[in-house]
Amino acid sequence: MNTRENEIILGIDLGTTNSLAAWYAPGGPEVIGAGDDALVPSVIALEHGAATVGTAAKARAVLNPLGTVYSVKRLMGRGLADLADELGFLPYHVVQGAHDTVRVEVDGRLLSPQELSAIILGEVRHRAEQALGRPIAKAVITVPAYFDDAQRQATRDAGRIAGLEVLRIVNEPTAAALAYGLDRRENATIAVYDFGGGTFDVSILHVEGGVFQVLSTHGDTHLGGDDLDRALIDLITGEIRDRFGEALSFPPATRQALRQFAEATKIRLSAEPSAAVEIDLGEGRAYRRTITRGQFETLAAPWVERTIGACREAMDAAGVAPGGIDEVVMVGGSTRIPMVVRRVGEVFGREPYTAIDPDRVVALGAAVQAGILGGHRRDMLLLDVTPLSLGIETLGGAMGKLILRNSTVPCKASEVFTTSADGQTSVDIHVLQGERELVADCRSLGRFKLAGLPPMPAGAPRIRVTFMIDANGILHVRAVEERSGRTASIQITPSHGLTGEEVQRMVRESWTHAREDMTAHRMIDLRNEAGRILAAIDKALANVPGALDDAQQRRLDDAVARLKALLGGGDPDAVYEAMTAANEAAAPLTEAQMDAVLSRTVKGRKLDEVGE
C-alpha cells in the first residue's frame, strides 16, 4: 500500500471500558498520551445536543444517568433479543430499531451503537491530532477475535461515521502478540488470553519467520469485567433488599452509582485483601459491610471458569497440549485480577507473560499493523481465522458449508449447485453461519437472488457460489450461472450479531449431535436424489408407454412404491437400497427409452449418415 511518509495511520483499541490510540513512531510503536491520560473511558454523556466523552462524562454519570452511555461495545451488531439479559442493568434506554437492530434513546435522540462508538472514536482521533500536530484520516481498529461478521461491519461503520478510513480490522489477540514482539521468536506457539471489560477470547497462534498464523480461536463476545461488576452489584442490592425491604427500588442514578462503586471495589480487591463498602441510602439508612478477596473470587468464579473452558477448547481445536504452549500472553484489564492470573497459569501449566500494561498492549499491536500498512515494517504477515463455519441453504433445508470454522483468512471457497425444478429462472441464495447440518439450527446472515436465468431442465444450470472472506473478516458472496453468465453478489450485512452463548452452543452442539446431524443431512441428499429418479421414471413411462412386459412393470411398480414409502422415514441405508432397487427395475425402461431416442435420431437420414 502506498502511503505518504508523513501520513499517520492510527492504531485504535476501541474498548468496552477504555479506548486509546497508538502510532508507529520512528522508534517503534508508541501509545499517544502520557500515563492515565492515554486512556479514554468509553463513556459518552449527551446533554442539550452536546456530547462529552471520557473522564468528564464518567464523572457526570450519577447526575445524568439517562444521558450517560457506557459499554457500547456490547451493543455492537446485536438485536434487542440478544440483549434481553443486559437491559435490566443499564440505566439508559435501549429500544428496538429498524431491521432488528437496537437504538439508544438519549437526550431526545435515537442513536445506533455505531454512532455512539463513532463519538468515542472521534474523541480518540481528536486527542491524537492534538498530540501529534497533524490531521489523521486513516486507522487500524481492533476487535475481539470472536466478533462475528455483523460486529465487524458495525465497527467498520463506526470508523466511517467518525471520518476515518478503516484500513484494517485486526483481531485483538493477534495485535497483542505483535505488541510483545513475539514475531522475533524463531518457532513458537503462543496462547493469547484476552479478558476485557465486555468481551473475552483466547487464541492459539504459531509464529515462525515473522508469520503469525492463528491455529484456533474461542471466546464469548458477552463476557468480561462488566459481568464481575454485576456480580458485586447483585450481592450488594440483594443484601440491601433483604435488610430494608424487597420493595426498595434502584433508579437510574443509583444504578450508575452502584456500577462505578462495584468497578472501584473490584479494582481495589485486585491489590488489597479486602475492601470496605458503605452506602448511604437516605432516611437514616446505611449499608455497611467488608468484602474480602476470597468472597469476590467466589462471586467471580463462574465467569472465570467459562474463560478456562474456552482455553481448553481452543487448545483442542489447535491440536496443542498445554506442554506445547511456549508463551501465555495476558491482555485486558480483567487480567489484573489475581485469581485470573492463577487459573490461567494452572490451565496452561506455565506462568503467564505480563511484561506490558494489559490496557495498552492491543493499541500498541494495532500500531504495529499500521506500521506494516504504512510501509514501516515489511517483515511480518498476519494470518487470522474465521470463528464459525459459513455456507448456504440447499434443497430440503440442509446447510451446505463452504468455509469451515478456524479457516485462515483471507480465504475463498466455491462450489457448484443447480436447480431443482424445470424452467426455473431465478434462485434464492440463503447465506448461513453455524456448525450444525440443518438450516433450522444455524443463524441466517442474509439472502439475495440470482435472477434472469434462461429456462432450463432441472439440474442443467451450473450455479457457482463463491464465498470470500477478506483480511478484515468481512464476508462477500457471489453467484454465477456458468452457462448463461448471469451474476449476482452481496456483501453480507446482517442486522445483528451472534451472542456468545449462541456461538458456543453452535460449536458444542455440532459435536453432540454430529451423528444425528449427518444422518439427517444424508437423508436430505437421498430424498433429493430419489426425487430425481422417480421423476425420470415417470418421464420415461410417458415417453415409451408399453415398453415393459407385465413382470417388468410389476417389479418397477413394487420398487417405486417401496422407495416412496421409505422417503418419509429416517433410515438412509434403507432408502439407498430402495433407490438401487428402483434403478435396477427401471433399467429395461431406460434401454427402451434410449432405443426410442436413437430411432428418432436416425429417422429420415440415409444409412451411410448414421455412422458419421
DAHU-V376112 format. One record per residue. N is the residue number from 1. RES is the residue in one small letter. NEAR is the number of other C-alpha atoms within 12 Angstrom. D_FIRST is the distance of its C-alpha to the first C-alpha in Angstrom with 1 decimal. Layout:
n={N & N}
res={RES & RES}
near={NEAR & NEAR}
d_first={D_FIRST & D_FIRST}
This chain:
n={1 & 2 & 3 & 4 & 5 & 6 & 7 & 8 & 9 & 10 & 11 & 12 & 13 & 14 & 15 & 16 & 17 & 18 & 19 & 20 & 21 & 22 & 23 & 24 & 25 & 26 & 27 & 28 & 29 & 30 & 31 & 32 & 33 & 34 & 35 & 36 & 37 & 38 & 39 & 40 & 41 & 42 & 43 & 44 & 45 & 46 & 47 & 48 & 49 & 50 & 51 & 52 & 53 & 54 & 55 & 56 & 57 & 58 & 59 & 60 & 61 & 62 & 63 & 64 & 65 & 66 & 67 & 68 & 69 & 70 & 71 & 72 & 73 & 74 & 75 & 76 & 77 & 78 & 79 & 80 & 81 & 82 & 83 & 84 & 85 & 86 & 87 & 88 & 89 & 90 & 91 & 92 & 93 & 94 & 95 & 96 & 97 & 98 & 99 & 100 & 101 & 102 & 103 & 104 & 105 & 106 & 107 & 108 & 109 & 110 & 111 & 112 & 113 & 114 & 115 & 116 & 117 & 118 & 119 & 120 & 121 & 122 & 123 & 124 & 125 & 126 & 127 & 128 & 129 & 130 & 131 & 132 & 133 & 134 & 135 & 136 & 137 & 138 & 139 & 140 & 141 & 142 & 143 & 144 & 145 & 146 & 147 & 148 & 149 & 150 & 151 & 152 & 153 & 154 & 155 & 156 & 157 & 158 & 159 & 160 & 161 & 162 & 163 & 164 & 165 & 166 & 167 & 168 & 169 & 170 & 171 & 172 & 173 & 174 & 175 & 176 & 177 & 178 & 179 & 180 & 181 & 182 & 183 & 184 & 185 & 186 & 187 & 188 & 189 & 190 & 191 & 192 & 193 & 194 & 195 & 196 & 197 & 198 & 199 & 200 & 201 & 202 & 203 & 204 & 205 & 206 & 207 & 208 & 209 & 210 & 211 & 212 & 213 & 214 & 215 & 216 & 217 & 218 & 219 & 220 & 221 & 222 & 223 & 224 & 225 & 226 & 227 & 228 & 229 & 230 & 231 & 232 & 233 & 234 & 235 & 236 & 237 & 238 & 239 & 240 & 241 & 242 & 243 & 244 & 245 & 246 & 247 & 248 & 249 & 250 & 251 & 252 & 253 & 254 & 255 & 256 & 257 & 258 & 259 & 260 & 261 & 262 & 263 & 264 & 265 & 266 & 267 & 268 & 269 & 270 & 271 & 272 & 273 & 274 & 275 & 276 & 277 & 278 & 279 & 280 & 281 & 282 & 283 & 284 & 285 & 286 & 287 & 288 & 289 & 290 & 291 & 292 & 293 & 294 & 295 & 296 & 297 & 298 & 299 & 300 & 301 & 302 & 303 & 304 & 305 & 306 & 307 & 308 & 309 & 310 & 311 & 312 & 313 & 314 & 315 & 316 & 317 & 318 & 319 & 320 & 321 & 322 & 323 & 324 & 325 & 326 & 327 & 328 & 329 & 330 & 331 & 332 & 333 & 334 & 335 & 336 & 337 & 338 & 339 & 340 & 341 & 342 & 343 & 344 & 345 & 346 & 347 & 348 & 349 & 350 & 351 & 352 & 353 & 354 & 355 & 356 & 357 & 358 & 359 & 360 & 361 & 362 & 363 & 364 & 365 & 366 & 367 & 368 & 369 & 370 & 371 & 372 & 373 & 374 & 375 & 376 & 377 & 378 & 379 & 380 & 381 & 382 & 383 & 384 & 385 & 386 & 387 & 388 & 389 & 390 & 391 & 392 & 393 & 394 & 395 & 396 & 397 & 398 & 399 & 400 & 401 & 402 & 403 & 404 & 405 & 406 & 407 & 408 & 409 & 410 & 411 & 412 & 413 & 414 & 415 & 416 & 417 & 418 & 419 & 420 & 421 & 422 & 423 & 424 & 425 & 426 & 427 & 428 & 429 & 430 & 431 & 432 & 433 & 434 & 435 & 436 & 437 & 438 & 439 & 440 & 441 & 442 & 443 & 444 & 445 & 446 & 447 & 448 & 449 & 450 & 451 & 452 & 453 & 454 & 455 & 456 & 457 & 458 & 459 & 460 & 461 & 462 & 463 & 464 & 465 & 466 & 467 & 468 & 469 & 470 & 471 & 472 & 473 & 474 & 475 & 476 & 477 & 478 & 479 & 480 & 481 & 482 & 483 & 484 & 485 & 486 & 487 & 488 & 489 & 490 & 491 & 492 & 493 & 494 & 495 & 496 & 497 & 498 & 499 & 500 & 501 & 502 & 503 & 504 & 505 & 506 & 507 & 508 & 509 & 510 & 511 & 512 & 513 & 514 & 515 & 516 & 517 & 518 & 519 & 520 & 521 & 522 & 523 & 524 & 525 & 526 & 527 & 528 & 529 & 530 & 531 & 532 & 533 & 534 & 535 & 536 & 537 & 538 & 539 & 540 & 541 & 542 & 543 & 544 & 545 & 546 & 547 & 548 & 549 & 550 & 551 & 552 & 553 & 554 & 555 & 556 & 557 & 558 & 559 & 560 & 561 & 562 & 563 & 564 & 565 & 566 & 567 & 568 & 569 & 570 & 571 & 572 & 573 & 574 & 575 & 576 & 577 & 578 & 579 & 580 & 581 & 582 & 583 & 584 & 585 & 586 & 587 & 588 & 589 & 590 & 591 & 592 & 593 & 594 & 595 & 596 & 597 & 598 & 599 & 600 & 601 & 602 & 603 & 604 & 605 & 606 & 607 & 608 & 609 & 610 & 611 & 612}
res={m & n & t & r & e & n & e & i & i & l & g & i & d & l & g & t & t & n & s & l & a & a & w & y & a & p & g & g & p & e & v & i & g & a & g & d & d & a & l & v & p & s & v & i & a & l & e & h & g & a & a & t & v & g & t & a & a & k & a & r & a & v & l & n & p & l & g & t & v & y & s & v & k & r & l & m & g & r & g & l & a & d & l & a & d & e & l & g & f & l & p & y & h & v & v & q & g & a & h & d & t & v & r & v & e & v & d & g & r & l & l & s & p & q & e & l & s & a & i & i & l & g & e & v & r & h & r & a & e & q & a & l & g & r & p & i & a & k & a & v & i & t & v & p & a & y & f & d & d & a & q & r & q & a & t & r & d & a & g & r & i & a & g & l & e & v & l & r & i & v & n & e & p & t & a & a & a & l & a & y & g & l & d & r & r & e & n & a & t & i & a & v & y & d & f & g & g & g & t & f & d & v & s & i & l & h & v & e & g & g & v & f & q & v & l & s & t & h & g & d & t & h & l & g & g & d & d & l & d & r & a & l & i & d & l & i & t & g & e & i & r & d & r & f & g & e & a & l & s & f & p & p & a & t & r & q & a & l & r & q & f & a & e & a & t & k & i & r & l & s & a & e & p & s & a & a & v & e & i & d & l & g & e & g & r & a & y & r & r & t & i & t & r & g & q & f & e & t & l & a & a & p & w & v & e & r & t & i & g & a & c & r & e & a & m & d & a & a & g & v & a & p & g & g & i & d & e & v & v & m & v & g & g & s & t & r & i & p & m & v & v & r & r & v & g & e & v & f & g & r & e & p & y & t & a & i & d & p & d & r & v & v & a & l & g & a & a & v & q & a & g & i & l & g & g & h & r & r & d & m & l & l & l & d & v & t & p & l & s & l & g & i & e & t & l & g & g & a & m & g & k & l & i & l & r & n & s & t & v & p & c & k & a & s & e & v & f & t & t & s & a & d & g & q & t & s & v & d & i & h & v & l & q & g & e & r & e & l & v & a & d & c & r & s & l & g & r & f & k & l & a & g & l & p & p & m & p & a & g & a & p & r & i & r & v & t & f & m & i & d & a & n & g & i & l & h & v & r & a & v & e & e & r & s & g & r & t & a & s & i & q & i & t & p & s & h & g & l & t & g & e & e & v & q & r & m & v & r & e & s & w & t & h & a & r & e & d & m & t & a & h & r & m & i & d & l & r & n & e & a & g & r & i & l & a & a & i & d & k & a & l & a & n & v & p & g & a & l & d & d & a & q & q & r & r & l & d & d & a & v & a & r & l & k & a & l & l & g & g & g & d & p & d & a & v & y & e & a & m & t & a & a & n & e & a & a & a & p & l & t & e & a & q & m & d & a & v & l & s & r & t & v & k & g & r & k & l & d & e & v & g & e}
near={15 & 11 & 18 & 13 & 16 & 18 & 26 & 36 & 43 & 52 & 55 & 55 & 54 & 57 & 46 & 43 & 38 & 41 & 51 & 48 & 52 & 47 & 45 & 38 & 26 & 15 & 11 & 23 & 35 & 32 & 40 & 36 & 25 & 17 & 13 & 18 & 20 & 30 & 37 & 41 & 36 & 39 & 41 & 46 & 35 & 35 & 23 & 13 & 13 & 17 & 26 & 30 & 37 & 35 & 26 & 21 & 28 & 31 & 21 & 27 & 36 & 27 & 23 & 30 & 35 & 31 & 40 & 42 & 49 & 45 & 41 & 48 & 45 & 51 & 45 & 50 & 42 & 43 & 32 & 30 & 22 & 28 & 32 & 18 & 16 & 27 & 22 & 17 & 30 & 36 & 32 & 35 & 29 & 35 & 27 & 25 & 22 & 15 & 16 & 20 & 32 & 36 & 31 & 37 & 24 & 29 & 23 & 15 & 21 & 25 & 33 & 37 & 41 & 38 & 33 & 45 & 44 & 37 & 38 & 48 & 51 & 37 & 35 & 44 & 44 & 29 & 31 & 36 & 25 & 15 & 21 & 25 & 15 & 17 & 21 & 31 & 27 & 35 & 47 & 49 & 52 & 48 & 48 & 55 & 43 & 46 & 46 & 47 & 43 & 36 & 41 & 45 & 35 & 41 & 51 & 41 & 29 & 35 & 41 & 26 & 24 & 28 & 25 & 33 & 26 & 34 & 31 & 39 & 42 & 47 & 48 & 52 & 54 & 54 & 50 & 49 & 53 & 44 & 42 & 34 & 29 & 34 & 32 & 19 & 21 & 16 & 21 & 27 & 35 & 47 & 51 & 54 & 52 & 56 & 50 & 49 & 42 & 41 & 45 & 49 & 47 & 49 & 53 & 49 & 47 & 36 & 33 & 23 & 18 & 25 & 28 & 39 & 36 & 43 & 35 & 43 & 47 & 48 & 48 & 39 & 45 & 42 & 38 & 40 & 41 & 38 & 36 & 37 & 37 & 36 & 30 & 36 & 32 & 25 & 24 & 31 & 30 & 21 & 20 & 27 & 18 & 15 & 17 & 19 & 13 & 13 & 12 & 17 & 16 & 26 & 20 & 25 & 24 & 29 & 31 & 34 & 30 & 35 & 36 & 28 & 26 & 35 & 28 & 23 & 33 & 44 & 27 & 23 & 31 & 26 & 17 & 18 & 21 & 21 & 27 & 21 & 26 & 19 & 22 & 15 & 21 & 10 & 7 & 9 & 15 & 16 & 22 & 18 & 17 & 19 & 26 & 23 & 27 & 21 & 21 & 38 & 29 & 19 & 26 & 33 & 23 & 19 & 34 & 39 & 24 & 30 & 41 & 33 & 26 & 39 & 40 & 32 & 28 & 39 & 33 & 20 & 25 & 31 & 19 & 26 & 22 & 28 & 19 & 23 & 32 & 28 & 34 & 39 & 45 & 45 & 50 & 42 & 39 & 40 & 37 & 30 & 35 & 27 & 29 & 38 & 33 & 23 & 27 & 39 & 28 & 20 & 30 & 33 & 21 & 22 & 23 & 32 & 28 & 28 & 20 & 27 & 26 & 38 & 41 & 44 & 44 & 53 & 52 & 46 & 48 & 49 & 46 & 51 & 47 & 45 & 40 & 32 & 34 & 30 & 22 & 29 & 24 & 17 & 21 & 28 & 27 & 39 & 33 & 40 & 42 & 41 & 44 & 42 & 37 & 46 & 42 & 42 & 37 & 31 & 28 & 24 & 26 & 34 & 38 & 38 & 32 & 33 & 36 & 29 & 35 & 33 & 29 & 31 & 33 & 26 & 28 & 27 & 28 & 25 & 25 & 25 & 28 & 33 & 31 & 27 & 21 & 19 & 18 & 22 & 25 & 28 & 35 & 28 & 36 & 35 & 41 & 40 & 43 & 41 & 40 & 42 & 41 & 38 & 31 & 19 & 25 & 34 & 37 & 30 & 35 & 31 & 28 & 27 & 25 & 32 & 23 & 20 & 31 & 24 & 21 & 22 & 20 & 22 & 20 & 24 & 31 & 27 & 32 & 31 & 41 & 33 & 37 & 31 & 34 & 28 & 25 & 36 & 43 & 36 & 39 & 35 & 39 & 33 & 38 & 32 & 34 & 21 & 18 & 20 & 18 & 25 & 26 & 28 & 28 & 26 & 25 & 36 & 29 & 34 & 31 & 39 & 41 & 41 & 35 & 36 & 24 & 28 & 34 & 31 & 24 & 30 & 34 & 21 & 23 & 26 & 17 & 15 & 21 & 19 & 15 & 20 & 26 & 25 & 23 & 28 & 31 & 30 & 32 & 33 & 27 & 34 & 34 & 29 & 28 & 34 & 27 & 24 & 30 & 30 & 24 & 24 & 33 & 21 & 17 & 27 & 25 & 16 & 19 & 21 & 18 & 16 & 24 & 24 & 14 & 11 & 13 & 20 & 23 & 16 & 23 & 32 & 24 & 20 & 29 & 33 & 20 & 25 & 34 & 25 & 19 & 24 & 30 & 18 & 19 & 22 & 24 & 27 & 20 & 23 & 34 & 28 & 21 & 31 & 35 & 24 & 24 & 37 & 29 & 21 & 29 & 34 & 25 & 26 & 32 & 29 & 21 & 24 & 27 & 18 & 18 & 19 & 16 & 14 & 14 & 13 & 16 & 17 & 13 & 11 & 14 & 11 & 11 & 9 & 11 & 14 & 9 & 8}
d_first={0.0 & 3.8 & 6.3 & 9.9 & 11.9 & 14.4 & 12.4 & 13.5 & 12.1 & 15.4 & 16.3 & 19.3 & 22.2 & 24.0 & 27.3 & 30.6 & 32.6 & 30.2 & 26.6 & 24.7 & 21.4 & 19.9 & 17.1 & 15.7 & 18.2 & 18.7 & 21.1 & 19.2 & 19.1 & 21.8 & 23.4 & 23.9 & 27.7 & 30.7 & 32.9 & 33.7 & 32.2 & 28.7 & 29.7 & 29.9 & 32.5 & 31.2 & 34.3 & 34.7 & 38.1 & 38.7 & 41.8 & 42.9 & 39.5 & 37.8 & 35.4 & 35.5 & 33.1 & 33.5 & 36.6 & 38.5 & 38.1 & 39.2 & 42.2 & 43.4 & 43.1 & 46.9 & 47.8 & 45.4 & 45.2 & 44.5 & 41.8 & 39.9 & 37.2 & 35.8 & 34.2 & 32.1 & 29.7 & 32.6 & 32.9 & 29.3 & 29.3 & 33.1 & 36.2 & 39.5 & 41.2 & 38.5 & 39.5 & 43.3 & 43.8 & 41.7 & 43.3 & 46.5 & 44.8 & 42.8 & 44.8 & 42.6 & 43.0 & 40.6 & 41.5 & 40.7 & 38.0 & 37.2 & 36.3 & 37.3 & 34.9 & 36.2 & 36.6 & 37.8 & 40.8 & 40.9 & 42.5 & 43.4 & 39.8 & 38.2 & 34.6 & 32.3 & 30.7 & 27.3 & 28.7 & 30.3 & 27.2 & 25.4 & 28.1 & 27.4 & 23.6 & 24.6 & 26.9 & 24.4 & 21.9 & 24.9 & 26.0 & 22.7 & 22.5 & 26.1 & 25.6 & 22.6 & 23.8 & 20.6 & 19.5 & 16.9 & 15.3 & 12.7 & 13.7 & 13.7 & 17.3 & 19.4 & 22.1 & 25.0 & 24.4 & 27.3 & 26.0 & 26.4 & 24.6 & 26.5 & 25.8 & 22.0 & 22.1 & 24.4 & 22.1 & 19.1 & 21.7 & 23.0 & 19.6 & 19.5 & 23.2 & 22.4 & 20.1 & 16.9 & 13.7 & 13.6 & 10.1 & 12.0 & 15.7 & 16.7 & 20.2 & 22.3 & 23.9 & 20.7 & 19.5 & 23.0 & 22.8 & 19.6 & 21.5 & 24.5 & 22.6 & 24.1 & 21.4 & 23.7 & 26.4 & 27.1 & 28.1 & 28.9 & 29.4 & 28.8 & 30.1 & 28.5 & 31.1 & 29.8 & 32.8 & 31.8 & 33.8 & 33.4 & 31.6 & 31.9 & 30.0 & 30.2 & 27.7 & 28.5 & 25.6 & 25.7 & 23.7 & 23.8 & 21.8 & 19.0 & 18.7 & 19.8 & 21.6 & 23.5 & 26.9 & 28.3 & 28.3 & 31.2 & 32.1 & 33.4 & 31.6 & 35.0 & 36.2 & 35.9 & 37.7 & 38.7 & 41.0 & 42.6 & 43.3 & 44.9 & 47.1 & 48.4 & 48.9 & 50.8 & 53.0 & 53.8 & 54.4 & 56.5 & 58.7 & 59.1 & 60.2 & 62.6 & 64.1 & 64.3 & 64.4 & 62.2 & 62.1 & 60.2 & 56.9 & 53.6 & 52.3 & 48.7 & 49.3 & 50.8 & 48.0 & 45.4 & 47.7 & 48.2 & 44.5 & 43.9 & 47.0 & 46.0 & 42.6 & 44.3 & 46.9 & 44.3 & 42.5 & 45.9 & 47.0 & 44.0 & 45.6 & 49.3 & 51.8 & 52.9 & 52.3 & 55.0 & 54.6 & 56.7 & 56.3 & 58.7 & 59.5 & 61.9 & 65.6 & 66.4 & 64.3 & 61.9 & 59.9 & 59.7 & 58.7 & 56.9 & 54.1 & 53.6 & 50.5 & 52.3 & 52.9 & 49.3 & 48.2 & 50.6 & 49.1 & 45.5 & 46.3 & 45.7 & 42.1 & 41.4 & 42.9 & 40.6 & 37.7 & 39.5 & 40.1 & 36.4 & 35.8 & 38.4 & 36.9 & 33.4 & 34.9 & 37.0 & 34.0 & 32.1 & 35.3 & 35.4 & 38.6 & 38.7 & 39.6 & 36.3 & 34.2 & 33.3 & 32.1 & 32.5 & 30.2 & 31.5 & 29.4 & 30.7 & 33.7 & 36.2 & 35.8 & 37.9 & 40.9 & 43.0 & 44.0 & 40.4 & 39.7 & 43.0 & 42.5 & 39.0 & 40.4 & 43.2 & 41.2 & 38.8 & 41.6 & 39.8 & 39.2 & 35.9 & 33.4 & 33.3 & 32.1 & 29.6 & 30.7 & 30.1 & 29.3 & 26.4 & 24.9 & 22.7 & 21.1 & 20.6 & 18.8 & 16.6 & 15.7 & 14.9 & 12.4 & 11.0 & 11.1 & 9.2 & 6.2 & 6.9 & 7.3 & 11.0 & 11.8 & 11.2 & 14.5 & 14.4 & 14.0 & 15.4 & 17.7 & 19.6 & 22.5 & 24.1 & 27.4 & 29.6 & 30.3 & 29.4 & 31.5 & 33.7 & 37.4 & 39.6 & 43.2 & 45.6 & 43.3 & 41.4 & 37.9 & 36.0 & 33.1 & 30.0 & 27.7 & 29.6 & 29.2 & 27.2 & 25.1 & 21.8 & 18.8 & 16.8 & 19.9 & 21.8 & 25.5 & 27.9 & 31.7 & 34.3 & 36.8 & 39.7 & 42.2 & 45.5 & 47.7 & 48.9 & 47.5 & 44.7 & 42.4 & 39.8 & 38.4 & 37.4 & 34.5 & 34.7 & 31.7 & 32.8 & 31.8 & 34.2 & 36.0 & 39.4 & 40.5 & 41.9 & 40.2 & 42.7 & 41.4 & 37.6 & 35.6 & 34.7 & 31.1 & 31.6 & 33.2 & 32.6 & 34.7 & 34.4 & 37.0 & 38.6 & 39.4 & 42.3 & 45.4 & 45.7 & 47.9 & 46.7 & 44.5 & 43.6 & 40.2 & 37.1 & 34.6 & 31.4 & 29.7 & 26.1 & 24.6 & 20.8 & 19.5 & 15.8 & 14.0 & 15.5 & 18.9 & 19.4 & 21.8 & 21.8 & 25.0 & 25.9 & 29.4 & 30.5 & 34.1 & 33.9 & 37.2 & 36.7 & 33.0 & 33.1 & 29.9 & 29.2 & 26.2 & 25.6 & 23.0 & 25.4 & 26.3 & 29.4 & 31.7 & 31.9 & 31.0 & 33.0 & 35.2 & 35.0 & 38.5 & 37.6 & 34.8 & 37.1 & 39.9 & 37.9 & 37.1 & 40.6 & 42.4 & 40.4 & 42.2 & 45.5 & 45.9 & 44.2 & 47.5 & 48.7 & 45.3 & 45.1 & 48.6 & 47.9 & 44.9 & 47.0 & 49.7 & 47.4 & 46.3 & 50.0 & 51.1 & 48.6 & 49.8 & 53.4 & 53.0 & 51.8 & 54.8 & 57.3 & 56.0 & 56.2 & 59.8 & 60.8 & 59.4 & 61.3 & 64.5 & 64.3 & 63.6 & 66.4 & 69.1 & 71.9 & 70.0 & 70.9 & 74.4 & 75.6 & 74.7 & 71.1 & 70.8 & 72.1 & 69.7 & 66.7 & 67.9 & 68.3 & 64.9 & 63.2 & 65.1 & 64.2 & 60.5 & 60.5 & 62.4 & 59.9 & 56.8 & 57.6 & 57.8 & 55.4 & 56.3 & 53.6 & 55.8 & 58.7 & 56.6 & 55.2 & 58.8 & 60.0 & 57.2 & 58.2 & 61.8 & 61.1 & 59.2 & 62.1 & 64.6 & 62.7 & 62.6 & 65.8 & 64.5 & 61.2 & 63.2 & 65.5 & 62.5 & 61.0 & 64.5 & 64.7 & 61.3 & 62.2 & 65.6 & 63.9 & 61.5 & 64.3 & 66.8 & 67.8 & 66.4 & 68.5 & 68.9 & 67.3 & 64.1 & 63.5 & 62.3 & 59.9}
